[in-house]
């Protein structure tokens, strides 16, 4: 029996995985006019979560760090919104994946909200 050490929690990696998973998900969606427009929006917002988190780690002061964390929280909310709008064409697998991504966006939003409260 192999003893595996649990990896430390890495928010940068988690936000990267979320953005990557969103991109994988949208490739499977039906190409409706609405989906095409919403895909552009969710691609931007999902990637922005991690990008702003990374910028927040480049310490330039508490106010800037709080500002970047708030942007990550806002982009998490926005990603959740766009994900909920997608037309999955009655595909239950896509619906399940969408719900998982919506849940992850919600969890990221709560994490960044907690970080902001702690920093303030």
C-alpha positions in Angstrom: 0.0 0.0 0.0 1.5 3.3 -1.1 1.3 6.3 1.2 0.5 9.4 -0.9 1.2 12.8 0.6 -1.7 15.2 0.1 -0.7 18.1 -2.0 -1.1 21.5 -0.4 -4.1 23.6 -1.5 -3.1 25.7 -4.5 -5.5 28.4 -5.5 -3.5 29.4 -8.5 -3.7 25.8 -9.8 -7.4 25.6 -9.0 -8.2 28.8 -11.0 -6.1 27.6 -13.9 -7.9 24.2 -13.9 -11.3 26.0 -13.8 -10.4 28.2 -16.8 -9.1 25.2 -18.7 -12.2 23.1 -17.9 -14.5 25.9 -19.0 -12.6 26.0 -22.4 -12.9 22.2 -22.7 -16.7 22.5 -21.9 -17.5 25.2 -24.4 -15.9 23.2 -27.2 -18.7 20.7 -26.8 -21.6 23.1 -26.8 -24.1 23.4 -29.7 -23.1 26.4 -31.9 -26.2 28.6 -31.4 -26.0 32.3 -31.9 -26.4 32.9 -28.2 -23.8 30.2 -27.2 -21.2 31.7 -29.6 -21.5 35.1 -27.9 -21.6 33.7 -24.4 -18.6 31.5 -25.0 -16.5 34.7 -25.7 -17.7 36.2 -22.4 -17.1 33.1 -20.3 -13.6 32.5 -21.8 -12.6 36.0 -20.7 -14.1 36.0 -17.2 -13.0 32.4 -16.4 -9.4 33.3 -17.3 -9.5 36.6 -15.6 -10.1 34.9 -12.2 -6.7 33.3 -12.1 -4.9 36.2 -13.8 -6.0 38.6 -11.2 -5.2 36.2 -8.4 -1.7 35.9 -9.8 -1.4 39.7 -9.9 -2.6 40.0 -6.3 0.3 37.8 -5.3 2.8 40.4 -6.7 2.5 42.4 -3.5 2.2 46.1 -4.3 0.3 47.0 -1.2 -2.8 45.8 0.7 -5.2 48.1 -1.3 -4.0 46.7 -4.6 -4.2 43.1 -3.3 -7.8 43.6 -2.1 -8.7 45.2 -5.4 -7.3 42.2 -7.4 -9.1 39.7 -5.1 -12.4 41.6 -5.5 -11.9 41.4 -9.3 -11.3 37.7 -9.0 -14.5 37.4 -7.0 -16.4 39.5 -9.5 -15.1 37.4 -12.4 -16.1 34.2 -10.6 -19.7 35.6 -10.3 -19.6 36.6 -14.0 -18.4 33.2 -15.1 -21.2 31.5 -13.1 -23.7 33.8 -14.8 -22.5 32.9 -18.3 -22.3 29.2 -17.6 -25.9 29.2 -16.4 -27.0 30.8 -19.7 -25.6 28.2 -22.0 -28.0 26.1 -24.2 -26.8 22.5 -23.8 -29.3 21.2 -26.3 -31.0 18.8 -23.8 -27.6 17.0 -23.4 -27.6 15.5 -19.9 -23.8 15.1 -19.9 -23.3 18.7 -20.8 -25.9 19.7 -18.2 -24.0 17.8 -15.5 -20.7 19.3 -16.6 -22.2 22.8 -16.6 -23.6 22.3 -13.1 -20.1 21.2 -11.9 -18.6 24.3 -13.4 -21.3 26.6 -11.9 -20.6 25.0 -8.5 -16.8 25.6 -8.9 -17.4 29.2 -10.0 -19.6 29.6 -6.9 -16.9 28.1 -4.6 -14.2 30.4 -6.1 -16.5 33.4 -5.5 -16.9 32.4 -1.9 -13.2 31.8 -1.4 -12.2 35.2 -2.9 -15.0 36.8 -0.8 -13.5 35.3 2.4 -10.0 36.4 1.4 -11.2 40.0 0.9 -12.9 40.0 4.3 -9.8 38.7 5.9 -7.6 41.4 4.2 -9.9 44.3 5.1 
